[in-house]
Every structure is written in structure tokens, then in C-alpha cells.
């Protein structure tokens, strides 16, 4: 049995930066460091940081007045920043710069008279943070059905923006459905889906084209980008499983399979993927081959407060 190992996989630059921010804040200021929501959507990362003294909270009301709080990589809206200021909290913002770019786009296009059609998943922290920048001028579109039926102000200029971690295929279907209704629909000059999301999706597509009979995506259930990777295999008729760790691998999945594809979502530690590879080797994999589709060298700067 052969294993194809996707490359790129696991941490992207935004995730790496966010995790470093919490680690450095703990080193520099000591525990506890409060983190609003999960810093990234991965159970292992959250567990490791909690052991070091990070305290994860759902809302700022749980943070003592004057304490240090880190905003997650998924970003927040202006109301959250205002609440932090009211409560005299010390804030370090770990929002991914590519998410911040979309926040800027929302404000700019609204100022230019556009109504924003935002493609994303309701309840996701990135969506809540982005729409919080102009909730009265933004309409959430989750799927093709909503693109065809959601009431949208036709008399205004319309601009489409997207959640950064979506599948490009699904996004295109939604945009096509919107274009059928609104010929004047516009898209920003650059794609909102981040380079890392696109690269990881391309790597999975390449493995699918090489005839894998099973796709394993290592990531947590609430990770949007990891879920999209599993969907790419599923829509191509390949049995695909989103797993949290090597303990989730079922030997039954391997019956009759001669080639397995494996990848990790953008918030998945590479060590967790390596544990899955080791488990598959115990179950009969004799050859591990990288499936390289891109090289990544992007590095995002740390906040000024944490730079050496």
C-alpha cells in the first residue's frame, strides 16, 4: 500500500503567527493570557496552549478587567474592540493579515456605495468578525440555494467578498448563481480565498488525480478549511474522512485500498499528521511519497509589542 503525502499541508503563515503570539505573550507577560475563542480551530493546539497557561473564553465578559487578551486568528468586529477598550483590557490582535485584508475591503466598498454579498458559513468566527464591520450593508450567502432566493437590494452596487477558508469550487458555484440574478455583480481585484487554502486544495486535487482510493484529512471538526479538503475528495467519489488524530483511523477503511492520500488542514500541527502516517505504516503502508504542488515561503510579522 502506497501513501501520498500532500505538500503544502498543515500550518499556514497566519496560523503559525497566531500560535507564536500566544506563546510569546505567555513568555513575556506570564500566565494567565486570555484568548477570545480558539486561537485557531485545532483541538491539539488549544490543549497545548491551555497547558502552558492560556485561558480560552467565549466572550470578553469572562476576562478580568485590565487583563491581557489575545484575539484569535479569525478576527473580530469593531464592537469587540470597543468592548475591550471600555473594560481597559490589554489587547494583542492575532487576526490573520489576510482576514484583515477582507475587513478593509468591506469598509472600503461600503464607503464607495456597495452592498456586500458575503459568501461564508453562518456562525463561523471569521464570518461574524467580517460582517461586524458593516452589518447593515452586508448580506450573508451560504450556498447556491440562498444565492438564488435571498432578498438582496437590487438597486445598489453589489460586491462579492468571501470567507478566506472556503472551497474555490463551492464559491464559484455560488458566484455563478448570483450572476444569473445580478448582471452588475462585481468582484474585488484580488481573490479573497487565501493562498494557503488554495494551495492545500490544489494538493488534494492532485492526489485525487493520481488515483487514491482513500483520503484522510487531519484536522478538527470545527476547522472550515480542513472540512473543505475532505469535501474535495468526497465530491470526486473518493472515500474521505476528517480525523482528529491517528486514534481515529479505522483499519476497515483500508480494505482493498492500494493508494492512500493524506493531508493536514491549515491549523493542524505537522506532528499530528506524522502520527497518522506512522499508524498507517503499522497497518500496511510500505511506501510514502510526497505530492508536491507548491512551495510556500510567506511569513507574517508579529505585532510590535511582541517583536524582539
BELPE-V866625 format. One record per helix or strand of 3 or more residues. SS is the DSSP state (A for helix, B for strand). FROM is the first residue (numbers start at 1). TO is the last residue. If there is no record, write none. Layout:
SS,FROM,TO ; SS,FROM,TO
This chain:
B,2,7 ; A,13,29 ; B,33,36 ; A,43,52 ; B,54,57 ; A,60,62 ; B,68,71 ; A,78,86 ; B,90,93 ; A,97,111 ; B,114,119 ; A,125,131 ; A,135,137 ; B,138,141 ; A,144,149 ; B,157,162 ; A,168,181 ; A,195,209 ; B,214,218 ; A,224,234 ; B,240,243 ; A,246,248 ; A,251,254 ; B,259,264 ; A,270,282 ; B,287,292 ; A,304,306
